[in-house]
Amino acid sequence: MARPLRFRYAPGRWTLDRVRRDVFEPLDANLGATMSSPWFKPPSRYQARRFEMDNGDVALFAWRDGDDPDDDHGSGPAAYWLGNTETPETLWRTDKYGFDEVPFSVTRWAERELLAQLHDESPWLSPFPHLSWFFLPVFLSKDGRETTRDFFAEHAAGFPDADRDEALGFYEEFLSTGALDEFREEMAGKLGTSEYLDEHRMAAAMSEFTGAKILHDAGYDLTPEIEVTTGHSLDFRADGEGGEGVLVEITRPRPPSRRSAGTPVGAVRDTAETKSTGQLKSHGGGAVLFVDCSSFTDDDWAAVKAEQPEVRHRPAVVFRARPDGRIEGYEKGRVPLDLDGGLTLF
């Protein structure tokens, strides 16, 4: 499975003739390709070309003749490559860098190019600019560009019986706060870049965004992927004003209709037990377990709401979000978080 989009850094002198010989001609020979000027003006100090392959792949190449004072990877002539296609042999042994690890002018130019393409191919994403930007490394990844978009378009980001645009608006509103911008590539990568759509795995990834929204709306600062002494990583540390950070782990039960047996209450108990007897048990306590039932239908959630079952771990928060912004749930044990503003407790 390919990873989310990343830049390749190629030090050395490049000319248009070399770009044509070492980049375009191998792509054209293997895939059929067109080389053209970019859609947007390249960054200062750089020349650039855009490559479009017959199979729908795309790549960008920008090169400079001299220094870029904003480049931490070296001085002098160099180039950056970014694409969801095969890498030309001349670039095989080059180093890879994330979007936030290359000069900002190069990143911004590449993002403008790719966002324009994304919205041309999937115009239904245009009303959601921050979501489009946030998930760009997977929306245009080599293997995941179809499955990730299908998950949002056809499966409403994991919300059952939901309108696509309402579901995307739910995450657009949260992501546009910038709460996770610093961790964009790490968090976007959780959606995956597989060519095979796994709705449950992707929905579980979106639970981390829903949990993050609850914590952010409740006034907490977030740091994802907190390593603990057991060698595990927990999903978030939530930091409030003047207090010690609280660790949060999030799990998402499969809806009862997707399970071989059981009830909504059983689904909640079984999923929480798996997490509490595994990762959280190894951690030794102290973390808050978030159980996200957003995949449940109204009737399934009503059964959980009526019984409010134990989840074999305390403290815990069991909740369900709807794409119109309603989030409700209940707590078990003494939860060291004030979630007022993030969800409605019953």
N, C-alpha and C positions, 0 to 999 in steps of 0.2 A: 504494500500500500504506500503510495507516494505521500510525502509530507505536504503541509501547506506551502504556498509559494514562498520562495526565498531568493534573494539576490546572489549572484556569483560575482566575485571581484577578480578581475584579470589585469594585473599590472603589466606595463609594457606599452610600446607605441602602436597605435592603431591608425589606419587610414581607411578611406572608403574602399579602396581596392582590396585591402586585407579583409575588411568586413565582408565584402562580396565573395572573396575566395574562401575564407575560413569559416564563415558563418552561413551566408546565404546559400552558396552552392551545395554544401552537404545537406542542408535542410531540403532544398529543392530536389536533389537527387533521391532522397529517401522518402519524402512525404509529398512533394509538390508544394512549392512555396512562392509567395509574392513578397518582395521587399519594397517598402515605400517609405516616404517621409512620415514622421509621427503625426498624430492628429492634433497634438498640442505642441507649443513651442518648447524645445528642450531647455534644461536649466542653463544658466550662464556658465561659460567655459566648456560646454559639452556640445557635441554633435550626436545625432541619434537616428536610428532607423527602427521601423516596425516590420515584423515578419508575420504573415498570416498564412497558415498551412491549409491545404485542401481538406483536411479532416476536421477543421474547426479549431485547431491549436493556434495559439498566438504567443509571440515573444517580443521583447523589447531589448534594444542594445544601445547604450549611451557611452561615448568615449570622449576623453579629453586629451589635449596635447601637452598640458602642463600641470601645475599644482591646483588642488582644490583645498584651500585652508580649512574647510570644514570636514575634510576626510581624515579620519583617524587611522586608516588602514595603510597609508603610505603616501609619499609625495611623488610628483612627476606624472608622466603619462599613465593612464589606466582606463579601464572600462568596467561597466556593470551590465550584467545580463539578467533578465527576469523572464521566465516563460513557463507555460504548462505543456511543453512539448519535449521531445528528445533534446538533449544537450549536445551541441557539436563537439567533436572530439577535442578540438583545440582548447575547450573550456573544461574538460573532464576533471583535471586536477587543481581546479581553482577553489578557493575558500568560499563558504556560504555564509550569508549574513541575513538577519531579519530586517523587517521594514524600518525598525527604529535603530538599526546599527549602521546605516549608510548615510551619507550626507542628506540633510533634510530636503534640499532642492531636488535631488534625484528621486527620493521617495515620493515627494509631492507630485512631480511630473508623472512618474509611473502610475501613481494612484489615479490621477486624472485620466490617463489613457485607459486604464482598466475599468474604472467606474463607468466611463462613457460606453465602453463595450458591454459591460454587464447590463446597463440599463437599456441598451439597444437590443440585446438578446432577451432580456427579461424585464420588459417595461413595467410590470407590476411591482418591481422593487423600487422604482423611482420615487414614490412618495415616502420612502423610508431611508433617507440619506445616511443616517448614522448607523443603522443596522447594516446597510449595504457596505459602508466603509469598514465597519468592525469585522464583518465576516468575509471581506474581500479575499484574504489569503486562502480561504476554502471554497468560496463561491467560484473562483477561477483556478482552482487547483487542478492538477493533471487528472487524477482519478475521481475526485469528488465534486466536480463542477456541475454534474447533472443531479446526483443524489442529494446534495445539500440543498439545492434550490427546490427540488421536488418535495423535500421534507417540509419546507416552509409553504410551498404553493399548494400541494395536494393533501398535506396532513396537518395544516394549521399549526405548525411548530409543536405538535404534540397535544393540543387541546382537542378533546372530543366534541363533535357536534358544534364546531365553531366556524365562524367566518374567517377566511384567510386574512383579509385586511385588518380585521379587528385584532387577530392574534399578533400580526406583525406590528401593529400599533402599540400593543402592550409592551413588547420588547424595545421598540423604537423609543418610547417615552422614557424607559429606564436607561437604555444605553446612551441616550443623548445627554444625560446628566454628567457623563464623563467619569463615572465612578470606577469603571474598569478599563478606561483607556490605556492606562499605564501597563496593563497586563493583557492587552489586546491579543497578541499572537498566541500566548499561552492559553487564553480562554477560548479564542476562536478555534484553536486546534482541537479542542475537546469535541467539537461537532464531528470531527473525523473527515477523512478524504478517501473513503472507500467507494469503489464503483458499484457496490451492492448496498442498497438502502436497507438499513436496520432501524426501523421506526422506534423501537423501544430503547435502543442504545442512544439514539439521538435525542429522544425525549428525556432520557435520564441526564444527558449533558445539559439540556435546557433547564433542568431542575436547579442546577447550580446558579443559573442566571436569575431564576425566580427567587431562590433563597437569598441571593445577593441583593435583589430588589427589596425584599422584606427588611433586611438588615440596613441597607442604605436609607430607606424611607423612615426607619426608626432612629436614624441619626448616627449610625456607626460607620467608621472608616474600615475598608476591607483590604485584606491581603490574602490572595489565594495560595493554595498548595503549601501548607505549613508542614515542614518536616518535623517529626517527633522522634523521641529517643528509640522507639521500637523499629525505626526504619520505614515506617509508613508515612504517608502524607495525608493530612486532613484538609478538607476543602477550603476553609476560610479561618482567618483570625479576625474577629470583630473588635475594634478598638473604640471605646467611648471616651468621653471627656474625663480625664483624670483617673481612669480605672484601668485595671489590668485586662489585657486582651482575652477574649473568650473564644475558644476553639469550637468550630461548628462543622459537623459532617452531615451530608445530605444524601438521602436515599429516596428512590421512587418505586413504589410497588407497581407491578403490572396490573392493569385492570382485570377484574374477575373474568371477564369474557375472554381474556387471552391466557387464562390459566387452565390447567387440566382439571382442577377441582377446587372447591373452596368458595368462600363468600367474600364480600368486600372487607368485613372485619378480619377474616382469616388472611386475606392478602396483606393487610396492614401489619398484622402480627408476624406473619412469616417473613416478610421482607425486613422488618425491623429486627427480628431475631437473628437473621443471617448477618446483619451488620453488627449487632451488639455482641454476638458471640465470636465474631471474627476480628475485624479491624479495631473496633472500639474496645473490645476486651483486651487485646494486645496493648492498646494504648494505656490501659489502667485507669480509666475514668477521667472525669473532669470536662469532657467535651459534651456539647449539646447536640443531640440527634434531631435533625429536621427530616420529617417524613412527608414527602410531597405527593399528595393524592390528586394532582391536577389531571391525571389521565382518567379519573373516574367520571362516569356519567352522573347526572343529578341524582338518580335513584340509588346508585352505589354509594355516593357520598352521603346521602340522607341516612343510610344504614349505619355508616361510621359515625356520623354526627350524633345519632340517637344513642349509640352504645358508648362512644368515646373509649375504645378499648385501650388496655395497657399495651406497651410496645417492648417490654423486656429491657428497657433502658431508661434511666432517669439521669439527668433531666432530658425531656424530649418535647418537641413541638410537632403536632400533626396538623397539616393544613391542606387546603385546596385553593388554587387560584383560577379565576376565570378571565378571559381576555378583555372583558370590559373593565378590569381593574379591581374587581372584588376579590379579596383574599380573606378567608376565615379559617379558624382552627381552634385547637385546644392544647393545653399544656399538661404535661405529667411531670411531677417533681418540682423542685425549686429551680426554675430557669434563671440563670444569672444575667438575663438580658431583658431590658424594657422594650418590648416590641410594639408599644403603642405608636401608631402612625404607620407601622409596617403591615399589620393585619388586624382583623377584628376577632377577639377571643370570645368564645361562648362557653 
